[in-house]
């Protein structure tokens, strides 16, 4: 799970640039860089889950996880740990303080990729594909469901029509938000990210998840798809639709009918094989067990992270007049930057460009 923030300019209703694969890449549980931490407690017992009933939806499954409210800390206004204290609300207050409350929807969006697979997800991920109906209708096309809507994805407006003063305020507030979240990632949220990565490692090494994934892969092979993992399938199908390598995409491009039919067929096979292997049922049952154990063992560190985040957020709100007077109005850059380990990532996507982070 990538320990970074991704900075995304989200505009029209169908553009989810840079976000979509955050969830599935995090769910891939690949090796990645986490922020510096003293290290979470990871004394866990491997659960024996059998063949549990799969969840009705990924959102529902994630919302039941013990780590969920920590995974969405700072990103969702509905987080019970810090209600109304998200980066979106920070941007709203910043634009109001700047005198342009009507332009807040033109702000960019920051995504904490390290916990995206634990707090926000699509139908597809390391758990396979959940939802036969969605597979037939959308396949691997990203959809802005409840989780992504909480981030404000697809709800923004282009700043191009704004006055110069409004654009200046947007760029200042974007910078203020991004700097704050970068500081939070390397500070109060570092321990939470490390704990999330620990859960990811436990899941990746769990024998039940490994066996179910292998069963899924054998099933897919019988249907003509040579994928070792559900993440590889999603990445390949996204690349077939939107180009690039499938890791960072811009979904505003047109997809031909033949390519769309092919990716839907792959999604249907994915969903069917997920059911036959009970991959989603096993994956989320195992995750629930590890989540519960890890959260219980690290309650002091988690509580400290929440308290420190909320205190820093309150300070940031009170400092907005000073920050607006002193912050340089940095526009989103023309191209991506590769961050140093533990730093934030800056992404920009346009109507005809592929995002890269």
QUIVEN-V423846 format. One line per field, one symbol per residue. ss: DSSP state (A for helix, B for strand, O for the rest). Layout:
# QUIVEN-V423846
ss: ???
This chain:
# QUIVEN-V423846
ss: OOOOBBBBOOOOOOOOOOOAAAAAAAAAOOOOOOOOOOOOOOOOOOOOOOOOOOOOOAAAAAAOOOOAAAAOOOOOOOOOOOOOOOAAAAAAAAAAAAOOAAAAAAOOBBBBAAAAAAAOOOOBBOOBBOOAAAAAAOOOOOOOOAAAAAAOOOOOOOAAAOOAAAAAAAAAAAAAAAAAAAAAAOOOOAAAAAAAAAAAAAAAAOAAAAAAAAAAAAAAAAOOOOOOOAAAAAAAAAAAAAOOOOOOOOOOOOOOAAAAAAAAAAAAAAAAAAAAAOAAAAAAAAAAAAAAAAAAAOAAAAAAAAAAAAAAAAAAAAOAAAAAAAOOOOOOOOOOBOOOOOOOBBOOOOOOOOOOO
